[in-house]
Amino acid sequence: MKRLNLTLGLIILFVIGGFTQDLISVADLSKELKNPEFIVVSGELETEYEKVHITGAVNVSYKAFFKPGDVEGLLVSNEDIAKILGNAGISEKKTIVLYDEGSMKYSGRLYFILKYMGAANVKVLDGGMEAWKAGRKPVTKNPSNVAKTTFNGKPNNALLASMADVKAAKGKADVVLVDSREAGEFKGVENKSPGHIPGAVNLDHTTLLDAKHQLKPKVEIEKLLAEKGITKDKNVILYCSTGVRASKEYLVLVSVLGYTKVKVYDNGLNEWKAAGNEIAK
């Protein structure tokens, strides 16, 4: 009886907490490959999808959502997002399982876009293609033929932070601005990076995964966040260059750790720099 009460208590706490664990394992996904209510989506570039992909998966590259223009990575319109998803056979009514090569960057990007667009049931394959191959699960080079559909999303602008929001956050103790890029980029010494937005702390997205490309234990991640002052009581604004790596950290903070006050400055450092704002090193 005590064990039953404990289980019910945990379930109630889980529901009240308002978050879900949106990671799915290789074993669990393999059981759903033929489930018509599931659709598996590769977030890789088309050239990578053509080399090999999970059997039955469709492809929507993370770059498909980049708006053409001088500032790389800005998100296309909501109408265009819905069209891209619908053309790939992705409906908000299905359980959508996302994966990439194992970095969780590209699957994380699609995760954030889908959550922003109002999709309720979105999962990310923990470990991506690397874990799928290690589990000897079915792969193919043949493209999947999935009928086009209509994606009826309800965009949630509350998930987005603007450049004005970032500027207004400066000096506020209840706000933490988080740069999700690699440490060398944050410092302005790698990948031609100019540096970072003043006042930001660096949470290198690569430090969240283990050697098998799977997410580290929650306890380890929570310790890392606490050391950087990224705590649940604060309003967290995530950014990178194009929204890709920040989206990965949105997945981890909101879905896995249950943070409730998280936004993504989606236009990121690329917009910040193009607007002539101050850059720190």
C-alpha positions as CSV (number, residue, x, y, z in Angstrom):
1,M,0.0,0.0,0.0
2,K,2.8,2.4,0.8
3,R,4.5,1.7,-2.5
4,L,1.1,2.3,-4.3
5,N,0.7,5.6,-2.5
6,L,4.2,6.6,-3.4
7,T,3.6,5.8,-7.0
8,L,0.4,7.7,-7.1
9,G,2.1,10.6,-5.4
10,L,4.8,10.7,-8.0
11,I,2.3,10.6,-10.8
12,I,0.3,13.5,-9.3
13,L,3.5,15.5,-8.8
14,F,4.5,14.7,-12.4
15,V,1.2,16.0,-13.7
16,I,1.1,19.1,-11.4
17,G,4.7,19.9,-12.4
18,G,3.4,20.6,-15.9
19,F,6.2,19.0,-17.9
20,T,6.7,15.7,-19.7
21,Q,9.8,13.7,-20.4
22,D,10.0,14.1,-24.1
23,L,12.9,11.8,-24.8
24,I,12.2,8.3,-26.2
25,S,14.6,5.4,-26.2
26,V,15.7,3.2,-29.1
27,A,13.8,0.3,-27.6
28,D,10.6,2.2,-27.2
29,L,10.7,3.8,-30.7
30,S,11.4,0.4,-32.3
31,K,8.1,-0.8,-31.0
32,E,6.2,2.0,-32.7
33,L,7.7,2.0,-36.2
34,K,4.6,0.6,-37.7
35,N,2.2,2.6,-35.5
36,P,0.1,4.8,-37.9
37,E,-0.2,7.4,-35.1
38,F,3.5,7.9,-35.0
39,I,5.7,9.7,-37.6
40,V,9.5,9.7,-37.4
41,V,11.4,12.7,-38.7
42,S,15.0,13.2,-39.5
43,G,16.2,16.8,-38.9
44,E,19.4,16.2,-40.9
45,L,20.4,17.8,-44.2
46,E,18.9,16.0,-47.2
47,T,22.4,14.7,-48.2
48,E,22.7,12.9,-44.9
49,Y,19.2,11.5,-45.0
50,E,19.9,10.1,-48.4
51,K,22.9,8.2,-47.1
52,V,21.0,6.4,-44.4
53,H,18.0,6.9,-42.2
54,I,15.6,5.2,-39.9
55,T,13.2,3.0,-41.9
56,G,10.0,4.8,-42.5
57,A,11.4,8.2,-41.5
58,V,10.7,11.4,-43.4
59,N,13.2,14.3,-43.7
60,V,12.8,17.9,-42.7
61,S,16.2,19.6,-42.5
62,Y,16.6,22.1,-39.8
63,K,17.8,24.5,-42.5
64,A,14.4,24.3,-44.2
65,F,13.2,26.8,-41.6
66,F,16.0,29.4,-42.3
67,K,14.6,32.6,-43.9
68,P,16.6,33.7,-46.9
69,G,18.5,36.9,-46.3
70,D,21.7,38.5,-45.0
71,V,21.2,37.3,-41.4
72,E,21.5,33.5,-41.2
73,G,19.1,31.5,-39.3
74,L,16.1,33.8,-38.9
75,L,12.9,31.7,-38.7
76,V,10.5,31.7,-41.7
77,S,6.9,32.8,-41.2
78,N,4.4,30.7,-39.2
79,E,2.6,30.0,-42.5
80,D,5.8,28.7,-44.1
81,I,6.6,26.5,-41.1
82,A,3.1,24.9,-41.3
83,K,3.5,24.4,-45.0
84,I,6.9,22.8,-44.7
85,L,5.6,20.4,-42.0
86,G,2.4,19.6,-43.9
87,N,4.3,18.9,-47.1
88,A,6.4,16.3,-45.2
89,G,3.3,14.6,-44.0
90,I,3.6,15.9,-40.4
91,S,0.4,16.5,-38.6
92,E,0.1,18.0,-35.1
93,K,-2.4,15.2,-34.4
94,K,0.3,12.5,-34.5
95,T,3.1,11.6,-32.1
96,I,6.1,13.1,-33.8
97,V,9.5,11.5,-33.1
98,L,12.6,13.5,-34.1
99,Y,16.2,12.4,-34.4
100,D,19.5,13.5,-35.9
101,E,23.0,12.0,-36.1
102,G,23.4,12.1,-32.3
103,S,24.2,15.7,-31.4
104,M,20.6,16.4,-30.5
105,K,21.1,19.9,-32.1
106,Y,18.9,19.3,-35.2
107,S,16.3,17.2,-33.5
108,G,16.2,19.8,-30.7
109,R,15.7,22.5,-33.2
110,L,12.7,20.8,-34.8
111,Y,11.4,20.0,-31.3
112,F,11.4,23.7,-30.3
113,I,9.8,24.7,-33.6
114,L,7.0,22.1,-33.2
115,K,6.3,23.1,-29.6
116,Y,6.2,26.7,-30.7
117,M,3.7,25.8,-33.4
118,G,1.5,24.0,-30.8
119,A,2.2,20.3,-31.4
120,A,1.3,18.4,-28.3
121,N,3.1,15.0,-28.7
122,V,6.7,15.5,-29.7
123,K,9.5,13.2,-28.8
124,V,13.3,13.2,-29.4
125,L,15.2,10.0,-29.9
126,D,17.9,9.9,-27.1
127,G,21.2,9.2,-28.8
128,G,19.9,9.7,-32.3
129,M,21.1,7.7,-35.2
130,E,24.3,6.6,-33.3
131,A,22.2,4.9,-30.7
132,W,19.8,3.5,-33.3
133,K,22.6,1.9,-35.2
134,A,24.2,0.6,-32.0
135,G,20.9,-1.1,-31.2
136,R,20.9,-2.8,-34.6
137,K,17.6,-1.3,-35.6
138,P,16.3,-1.1,-39.2
139,V,17.8,1.6,-41.5
140,T,17.5,2.3,-45.2
141,K,18.5,4.6,-48.0
142,N,15.1,4.5,-49.6
143,P,13.0,7.7,-49.2
144,S,9.7,7.3,-47.4
145,N,6.5,8.0,-49.3
146,V,4.2,9.8,-46.9
147,A,1.1,11.7,-48.1
148,K,1.0,15.4,-47.6
149,T,-1.2,16.8,-44.9
150,T,-2.2,20.0,-43.3
151,F,-0.4,21.1,-40.2
152,N,-2.8,23.2,-38.1
153,G,-0.6,24.8,-35.5
154,K,-1.3,27.5,-32.9
155,P,1.9,29.5,-32.5
156,N,2.9,30.4,-29.0
157,N,4.8,33.6,-29.0
158,A,5.4,33.3,-25.3
159,L,8.3,30.9,-26.0
160,L,10.2,33.6,-27.9
161,A,12.4,36.4,-26.6
162,S,13.1,39.4,-28.8
163,M,16.2,41.6,-29.0
164,A,14.4,44.1,-26.9
165,D,13.7,41.5,-24.2
166,V,17.4,40.7,-24.1
167,K,18.4,44.3,-23.7
168,A,15.7,44.8,-21.0
169,A,17.1,41.8,-19.0
170,K,20.5,43.4,-18.5
171,G,21.3,43.8,-14.8
172,K,18.1,42.0,-13.6
173,A,18.9,39.5,-10.9
174,D,15.9,37.3,-11.8
175,V,16.9,36.8,-15.4
176,V,19.8,34.7,-16.7
177,L,20.9,35.0,-20.3
178,V,22.4,31.7,-21.5
179,D,24.7,31.3,-24.5
180,S,24.3,27.7,-25.7
181,R,27.3,27.6,-28.1
182,E,30.7,25.9,-27.6
183,A,33.0,27.5,-25.0
184,G,35.5,28.6,-27.7
185,E,32.8,30.5,-29.6
186,F,31.6,32.1,-26.4
187,K,35.1,33.4,-25.7
188,G,35.4,34.5,-29.3
189,V,38.4,32.3,-30.2
190,E,36.7,29.6,-32.4
191,N,34.7,29.4,-35.6
192,K,35.2,33.1,-36.3
193,S,33.0,34.0,-33.4
194,P,33.1,37.7,-32.3
195,G,32.3,36.7,-28.7
196,H,29.0,36.8,-26.9
197,I,26.2,39.1,-25.7
198,P,27.3,41.0,-22.6
199,G,26.1,39.5,-19.4
200,A,25.5,36.0,-20.7
201,V,26.8,32.8,-19.1
202,N,27.9,29.9,-21.2
203,L,26.3,26.5,-21.1
204,D,28.1,24.6,-23.8
205,H,25.5,22.3,-25.3
206,T,28.0,19.6,-25.9
207,T,28.5,19.1,-22.1
208,L,25.0,17.8,-21.8
209,L,25.6,14.5,-23.6
210,D,27.7,11.5,-22.7
211,A,30.2,9.6,-24.9
212,K,27.3,7.6,-26.4
213,H,25.5,10.7,-27.5
214,Q,22.8,10.3,-24.9
215,L,21.7,12.8,-22.4
216,K,23.7,12.7,-19.1
217,P,21.8,11.9,-15.9
218,K,19.6,14.7,-14.6
219,V,21.6,15.0,-11.4
220,E,24.8,15.8,-13.4
221,I,23.0,18.4,-15.6
222,E,21.3,20.0,-12.6
223,K,24.7,20.4,-10.9
224,L,26.2,22.0,-14.0
225,L,23.3,24.4,-14.2
226,A,23.5,25.4,-10.6
227,E,27.2,26.2,-10.9
228,K,26.3,28.7,-13.6
229,G,23.4,30.2,-11.8
230,I,20.8,28.7,-14.2
231,T,18.1,27.9,-11.6
232,K,14.4,27.2,-11.8
233,D,13.4,30.4,-10.0
234,K,14.9,32.6,-12.7
235,N,13.6,33.6,-16.1
236,V,16.0,31.9,-18.5
237,I,16.7,33.3,-22.0
238,L,18.6,30.9,-24.3
239,Y,20.4,31.9,-27.4
240,C,23.1,30.8,-29.9
241,S,23.7,32.0,-33.5
242,T,20.7,30.6,-35.3
243,G,18.5,29.1,-32.7
244,V,19.6,25.5,-33.3
245,R,21.7,24.9,-30.2
246,A,19.5,27.0,-28.0
247,S,16.6,24.8,-29.0
248,K,18.5,21.8,-27.8
249,E,18.9,23.3,-24.4
250,Y,15.2,24.4,-24.4
251,L,14.3,20.7,-24.7
252,V,16.6,19.7,-21.9
253,L,15.6,22.5,-19.5
254,V,11.8,22.4,-20.1
255,S,11.1,18.8,-20.9
256,V,13.7,16.9,-19.0
257,L,14.3,19.2,-16.0
258,G,10.9,20.8,-15.7
259,Y,12.0,24.5,-15.9
260,T,8.9,26.6,-16.5
261,K,10.3,30.1,-17.2
262,V,12.3,29.5,-20.4
263,K,12.4,31.5,-23.6
264,V,14.6,31.3,-26.7
265,Y,16.1,34.5,-28.3
266,D,15.6,32.8,-31.6
267,N,17.3,35.4,-33.8
268,G,20.3,35.1,-31.6
269,L,23.8,36.4,-31.9
270,N,23.5,36.8,-35.7
271,E,20.7,39.4,-35.4
272,W,22.4,41.0,-32.3
273,K,25.6,41.5,-34.2
274,A,23.9,42.6,-37.4
275,A,22.1,45.3,-35.4
276,G,25.4,46.7,-34.3
277,N,25.0,45.8,-30.6
278,E,27.9,45.4,-28.2
279,I,29.8,42.1,-28.2
280,A,31.8,40.9,-25.2
281,K,34.7,38.5,-25.0
